[in-house]
Amino acid sequence: MSQVSPMGALLRGMCAGALGSAAQSAFFKLTAPLAPKSPPGAFDPPEAAQKNENQTETVARRLVEKLAQRGPLDAGQKQRAGKLVHYGFGAMWGGLYGLARESAPVLDTPLGVAAFSAGVWALGDNALLELFKIAGPPNRYPPKVHAFALAGHLAYGAGLWAGYQALRPRSLAAVAAGLWALNTRRKLRRYVPRPMRPAAKTAIDGFARLSMQRPFAQA
C-alpha cells in the first residue's frame, strides 16, 4: 500500500465520509417503507422540542441555541442544520477511517469496511445517542430496529470505501485522463484529416494510459 501523510489520509477520509453519509441517506430514503417503528416508551425525550425533531436536528438545535447561544432556529433552519450535523458526523468517522486504513490494510477489504461500519453503529447508535439523551437504551429496541440501523451503517461504509478509493491521486488522474481523451477525440473530425484519425486516436489513448501510469506524489 502506498504511503500518504496523516493529513492527506485525514482529509481524504473526511471527504469520503461525507460521501458515505450521502449513501446512507439514499439507503434510508429508498427503504423508508420497510423501516421498522420504534416501540412506544422506548425513548422519553427530556426536552419538549425533541418530540418534533429527528436526532440530527436535536443536535443542531443544541449546538446553535445552547452552545453558541444563537437562534432560535425555525423549522427550515433546523432541517438544514440537521443535515450539516449528519454529514459532519459522517466526515468525522471518515477521517478516522482514513487515518486507520493507511496503517491497517485490512480496512481496505470488504470485511474490514463492514467491521468498521458496525463499530460506528455500535458506538454511535448504542452508546452516544443514549449518552446525549437522543435515544433510549439499546435494550428497549427490538432486534429488527437494530438490524435496520446496522444495514444503514453498512451502506455508509460502502459509500465511505468507494469515496476513499475514488479520491486517491491515481483514481483522480484516471478520471482526468479519460475525460481529456474523450474531449480530444471529439475534436478529431474538426482538426484532423480522415486518413490520419485512426493514428491520432491511438496516440491520444496511449498518452492517456501513460498519464495514468505515472508515479504521483502522495498527499
C-alpha positions in Angstrom: 0.0 0.0 0.0 1.3 3.5 -0.9 2.3 5.8 1.9 0.4 9.0 2.4 0.8 11.7 5.0 -1.6 11.7 8.0 -3.1 15.0 6.9 -3.7 13.6 3.4 -5.4 10.5 4.8 -7.5 12.6 7.2 -8.8 15.0 4.6 -9.4 12.2 2.1 -11.2 10.2 4.7 -13.4 13.2 5.7 -14.5 13.8 2.1 -15.1 10.1 1.7 -17.1 10.1 5.0 -19.4 12.8 3.7 -20.0 10.6 0.6 -20.7 7.7 2.9 -23.3 9.8 4.7 -24.9 10.6 1.3 -25.1 6.9 0.6 -26.7 6.2 4.0 -29.3 8.9 3.4 -30.1 7.3 0.0 -30.4 3.9 1.7 -32.9 5.2 4.3 -34.9 7.1 1.7 -35.2 4.1 -0.6 -36.1 1.7 2.2 -38.4 4.1 4.1 -41.5 1.9 3.5 -39.6 -1.0 5.2 -38.3 0.9 8.2 -39.4 -0.7 11.5 -41.1 1.6 14.1 -39.6 2.1 17.5 -41.8 0.6 20.2 -43.8 3.1 22.4 -41.9 4.1 25.5 -38.5 3.2 24.1 -37.4 6.8 24.5 -38.8 9.6 26.7 -37.4 12.9 25.3 -36.1 15.1 28.1 -36.9 18.3 26.1 -40.3 19.1 24.7 -38.8 20.3 21.4 -37.4 16.8 20.7 -40.9 15.5 20.0 -40.9 17.3 16.7 -37.3 16.8 15.8 -35.2 13.9 14.4 -31.9 13.1 16.1 -29.6 15.3 14.0 -32.0 18.3 14.4 -31.8 17.9 18.1 -28.0 18.0 18.0 -28.1 21.0 15.7 -30.5 22.9 17.9 -28.4 22.3 21.0 -25.2 23.4 19.3 -26.8 26.6 17.9 -29.1 27.6 20.7 -27.3 26.3 23.8 -23.6 26.1 22.9 -23.4 29.1 20.5 -26.2 31.0 22.2 -27.8 31.8 18.8 -31.2 31.3 17.4 -33.8 30.2 17.9 -33.9 28.1 14.8 -37.1 27.9 12.7 -38.2 24.6 11.2 -36.3 25.2 7.9 -33.1 26.3 9.5 -33.3 23.3 11.9 -33.7 20.9 9.0 -30.7 22.3 7.1 -28.6 22.4 10.3 -29.6 18.8 11.0 -28.3 17.8 7.5 -25.0 19.5 8.3 -24.7 17.5 11.5 -25.4 14.3 9.6 -22.7 14.9 7.0 -20.3 16.3 9.6 -20.7 13.2 11.8 -20.0 11.0 8.7 -17.0 13.1 7.8 -15.6 12.8 11.3 -15.8 9.0 11.2 -14.4 9.1 7.7 -11.3 11.0 8.9 -10.7 8.3 11.5 -11.2 5.6 8.8 -8.6 7.3 6.5 -6.0 7.5 9.3 -6.6 3.9 10.3 -6.8 2.5 6.8 -3.3 3.7 5.8 -1.8 1.7 8.7 -4.2 -1.2 8.7 -4.6 -2.8 5.2 -7.4 -5.0 6.4 -9.7 -1.9 6.3 -9.3 -1.9 2.5 -11.2 -5.2 2.4 -15.0 -5.8 2.4 -14.8 -7.5 5.8 -12.7 -4.7 7.2 -15.0 -2.0 6.0 -18.0 -3.9 7.3 -16.3 -4.2 10.7 -15.6 -0.5 10.8 -19.1 0.4 9.8 -20.5 -2.0 12.5 -18.2 -0.3 15.0 -19.6 3.1 14.1 -23.1 1.8 14.5 -22.3 0.1 17.9 -20.7 3.2 19.3 -22.9 5.8 17.7 -26.4 4.3 18.0 -25.9 2.2 21.1 -23.8 4.5 23.2 -23.5 8.1 22.1 -27.2 8.6 21.4 -28.2 7.4 24.8 -25.4 9.3 26.5 -26.6 12.6 25.0 -30.3 11.7 25.6 -31.2 11.5 21.9 -32.4 7.9 22.1 -33.3 5.3 24.7 -31.1 2.4 26.0 -30.4 -0.2 23.3 -32.3 -2.9 25.2 -35.6 -1.0 24.7 -35.4 -1.5 20.9 -36.3 -4.8 19.2 -33.7 -6.6 17.0 -35.4 -5.5 13.8 -34.8 -1.9 14.6 -31.1 -2.6 15.4 -30.8 -4.6 12.2 -32.2 -1.8 10.1 -29.9 0.7 11.6 -26.9 -1.6 11.1 -27.8 -2.0 7.4 -27.9 1.8 7.1 -24.4 1.9 8.5 -23.2 -0.8 6.1 -24.5 1.4 3.3 -22.4 4.3 4.9 -19.4 2.0 4.9 -19.8 1.1 1.2 -20.0 4.8 0.3 -17.0 5.6 2.5 -14.9 2.9 0.9 -15.9 3.9 -2.7 -15.3 7.6 -1.9 -11.9 6.9 -0.5 -10.9 4.8 -3.5 -12.1 7.5 -5.9 -10.2 10.2 -4.1 -6.8 8.5 -4.4 -4.4 10.5 -6.7 -4.2 7.7 -9.3 -8.0 7.4 -9.4 -8.4 11.1 -9.9 -5.8 11.1 -12.6 -7.6 8.2 -14.4 -10.8 10.2 -14.5 -9.0 13.4 -15.7 -7.1 11.4 -18.4 -10.3 9.7 -19.5 -12.1 13.0 -19.8 -9.2 14.6 -21.6 -9.1 11.7 -24.1 -12.8 11.8 -24.7 -12.8 15.5 -25.3 -9.8 15.4 -27.6 -11.2 12.6 -29.7 -14.4 14.6 -30.2 -12.3 17.3 -31.8 -10.6 15.0 -34.3 -13.2 15.5 -37.0 -12.7 19.2 -37.0 -8.9 19.4 -37.0 -7.5 16.1 -38.3 -7.9 14.8 -41.8 -9.9 11.5 -42.1 -6.9 9.3 -43.1 -5.0 10.4 -40.0 -7.7 9.9 -37.5 -7.0 6.2 -36.6 -3.4 7.0 -35.8 -4.4 10.1 -33.9 -6.9 8.2 -31.8 -4.2 5.6 -30.9 -1.8 8.3 -29.9 -4.4 10.0 -27.7 -5.4 6.8 -26.0 -1.7 5.9 -25.5 -1.0 9.3 -23.9 -4.0 8.9 -21.6 -2.8 5.5 -20.4 0.7 6.8 -19.9 -0.6 9.7 -17.8 -2.4 7.2 -15.5 0.7 5.1 -15.1 3.0 8.0 -14.0 4.0 8.0 -10.3 2.2 10.5 -8.2 3.5 12.4 -5.2 1.4 11.4 -2.2 -0.7 14.0 -0.3 
